[in-house]
């Protein structure tokens, strides 16, 4: 079942996020990059603001959140993570299609639909399958650590 995220989901969202980075993204990023990326869970107010302001969806099965995604300003996919044990089971596609439908609703007069996202190297194949094209590579600096992502 897909539903809107709620503030009480925060701890589960942050755990899923950090666990996914530490298991799935470790093949593409160094341990230092993963830890600085995962440290963003410490900014609880930022996460709660995203839940409140964005079209923020969670995929729930047996009362467990298995994935989440968010749409900011009707055109930007901001957050998008799937539980490390439930990758490649169609959950990401279901969340993505719901976000895309909301973007269509918001952009009803705009053709073609405009969606963008900054995605990790790990997520490139998924977003490519969803029809995204890579615009360019970015380097993001968090403290002393640089992370590469891609504007799609």
N, C-alpha and C positions, 0 to 999 in steps of 0.2 A: 504494500500500500504506500502511496506517495501522499504526503501531507505537508502543510506549512510547518516550518521549524518554529519552536517556541522557546522562550528563555530557559525553562527547566531542562531542555535538551543540551544545554551548553557543555556540561562535563562530558557527556557521551560524544558530542561532536569533536571536542578538543582531543579526546583520547583516540578516536578513530583517525583523526588527522595525523597526530604524532606517530601512532602505530603504523599507519600506512607509509608515511615517509621513511620510517626506520626499517621497514621490511621490503617495500616495493621499490622505492626510489634509491635505495642504497646501491643498486647496480649501476646507477647513472651519476651519482653524486658522492662526494667524499663524506666521511663521518663528520668532519667539521662543518661542511655545508648543511648536512642533514640536521645537525644539532642547532645551528643558528636559525634555520628555517623553522624547526619545530618549536623553538623558543617563543615564537609569536603567540603561542597559547597563553603565555603569561599576561598578555594584554586583554584581560577579560572584558573590559568596557568596549574595546574595538569589536570583539566578537558579538557582544550583545547588540551593539549598534548595527552590525550587519544583519543579524536576525530580525531586528526591528525595521530597518529601512529597506532592505532588499527583498526581492521575491526569492525567498530562501526555502528550499524544499528538502525534505528528508525522505528516504526510502526506508520503511520499517517492515520487518518480518518477525513474527513471534516476539513482539515488543522490544526488538533490538534494532537500532539504527545501523543499516548496512551501507549507506551512502548518502551523500548530500551534494547539492549544487545550488548556486545562487545567481540571480540576474540583477545587475545594478543598472539603474536608469533605462531599463527596457532594451539595452543593446549590448551590455558587457557581461560576460560570464566571469564572475569573480572567484567564487569558491567552487571546487569540483573534486570530490574525493570519494573513493569507494573502498570499503573495508578490505584489508589485505587478503582475507580468506574468501572473498566473494568477487574477485576480479574475473572478468570475461564470462559473466553469467547473464549479461543483458541489463543489469541494474543501471549502469552508467547511461546506456542508450535510453532507457525509460525516463530517467531524470532529465537527460538532455532534451528529449522530445517535449517534455512538459515545459522546460525553460523556453524552448523554441516557440511553442504554442503561445506562451505569454508574450514573447517578443512580437509575434504576429499580431496579437490582440492590441498591443500598445502601438505598434508601427503600422496599423491597418491601412494607412494611406501611402505608405512608403514601399515602393517596389524597385529593386529587389529588397528583401529583408536584409538588414545590416546587423550582424553579430560579430563581436570580437572577443578575444581572450588572450591573456598572457599565460602560456602553458609551459610546463616543465618538459625536458627532453623525454621523460618517461611517458608523458601524456600526448606527445606528438602523434603517434600512430592512431590513437582513439579520435582525436580531433580531425585528423586527416580523413578517417573513415566517415566522419559526420559531415564532410564536405568543406572543411576549413582549408585555407591555403596559408602557408607561412609568408608573412610580410617581411619580417627581419628578426635577427637575433638581438637579444638584450643582455647586458651585464648589470646585475643588481648587486650593490654593495650593502652588506649589513655588518656594521662594525669593520672588522678587518677581513671579513670573508666575502668573496665574490661568488655569486650564483648566476648561471646562465638560464635564461628562459627565452621564449619565442612569442612574438606578437603574431597572432593568427586572426 
